[in-house]
Amino acid sequence: MVRRFVIEAVMIAIYGQLLVPKRPVEYRIPYSTVMELYDLKESEEPIMQDPEQERHVREKIGDMIAFFEDPFNKKKLERALAAPWKESPPLPINENVTFIIVNAVENMQYGEIFDPIETEIILSSLRQQCPVLTDHVDFQDKAVQNGVPIQLYDIDDFEFAVEEGVDTPDGYSQ
């Protein structure tokens, strides 16, 4: 059974444990968050407070960009861009991790309260019927306070989230 999550691309670069789960995981990544990696790489604003962690995360962001720019992966990624809400074919990372890029489209449904990326994450979660994995406490608080009907897990609870899934008839865990 595969456990699915909606997640921002940068979270995977920051939290290395997301690439070594104890069971199969599929990350649904909104395309706009892949593009955000380029902005983060070029930005001089620190991502992490510790200089050693900063260097490591920037290196991992570079590795992720290189992965997405690999001709084979880029071709798969471009398929997702053909239409709104289209998904890329699976991009296997290792035996337990697969990325699927989603051409998420922000609409103003949640635009008053959430920024465009947060809105894409919410809409992706609703469309994909899978939980969100994040470290943004303010996003989590806003979602709960505004009654957004999605399931959220803090990245600190990743192992619990992977194990907690409920089996569904299609062979996926929710």
RAWO-V845244 format. One record per pair of residues at least 4 apart in sequence whose C-alpha atoms are under 7 Angstrom apart, sorted by the first residue. I is the first residue (numbers start at 1). J is the second residue. Records with the same first field share a line. If there is no record, write none. Layout:
# RAWO-V845244
I = J / J
This chain:
# RAWO-V845244
1 = 24 / 171 / 172 / 173
2 = 24 / 25 / 26 / 172 / 173
3 = 24 / 25 / 26 / 162 / 165 / 172 / 173 / 174
4 = 25 / 26 / 27 / 130 / 173 / 174
5 = 26 / 27 / 28 / 130 / 131 / 132 / 133
6 = 27 / 28 / 29 / 121 / 124 / 125 / 130 / 131 / 132 / 133
7 = 11 / 27 / 28 / 29 / 132 / 133 / 134
8 = 29 / 30 / 33
9 = 13 / 29 / 33 / 34
10 = 14 / 37
11 = 15
12 = 16 / 18
13 = 57 / 60 / 61
14 = 57
17 = 21
19 = 97
21 = 96
23 = 96
24 = 96 / 97
25 = 96 / 97 / 98
26 = 97 / 98 / 99
27 = 98 / 99 / 100
28 = 99 / 100 / 101 / 102
29 = 100 / 101 / 102
30 = 101 / 102 / 103 / 104 / 120 / 121
31 = 35 / 101 / 102 / 103 / 104
32 = 36
33 = 37
36 = 40
37 = 41 / 61 / 65
38 = 42
39 = 43
41 = 58 / 61
46 = 54
47 = 54
48 = 53 / 54
49 = 54
50 = 54
51 = 55
52 = 56
53 = 57
54 = 58
55 = 59
56 = 60
57 = 61
58 = 62
59 = 63
60 = 64
61 = 65
62 = 66
63 = 67
64 = 68
65 = 69
66 = 70
68 = 73 / 74
69 = 73 / 74
70 = 74
71 = 75
72 = 76
73 = 77 / 91
74 = 78
75 = 79
76 = 88 / 89
77 = 88 / 101
78 = 82
79 = 88
80 = 86 / 87 / 88 / 101 / 102 / 103
81 = 86 / 103
82 = 86
84 = 103 / 104 / 105
85 = 102 / 103 / 104 / 105
86 = 102 / 103
87 = 100 / 101 / 102 / 103
88 = 100 / 101 / 102
89 = 100
90 = 98 / 99 / 100
91 = 98 / 99 / 100
92 = 97 / 98 / 99
93 = 97 / 98
104 = 120 / 124
105 = 120
106 = 116 / 119 / 120
110 = 114 / 119
111 = 115 / 116 / 119
114 = 118 / 119
115 = 119
116 = 120
117 = 121
118 = 122
119 = 123
120 = 124
121 = 125
122 = 126
123 = 127
124 = 128
125 = 129 / 130 / 131 / 132 / 150
126 = 150
130 = 174
131 = 150 / 151 / 152
132 = 151 / 152 / 153
133 = 152 / 153 / 154 / 155
134 = 153 / 154 / 155
135 = 154 / 155
136 = 140
137 = 141
138 = 142
139 = 143
140 = 144 / 152
141 = 145
142 = 146
143 = 147 / 148
144 = 148
153 = 157 / 161
154 = 158
157 = 161
158 = 162
159 = 163
160 = 164
161 = 165
165 = 173 / 174
166 = 173 / 174
167 = 171 / 172 / 173 / 174
168 = 172 / 173 / 174
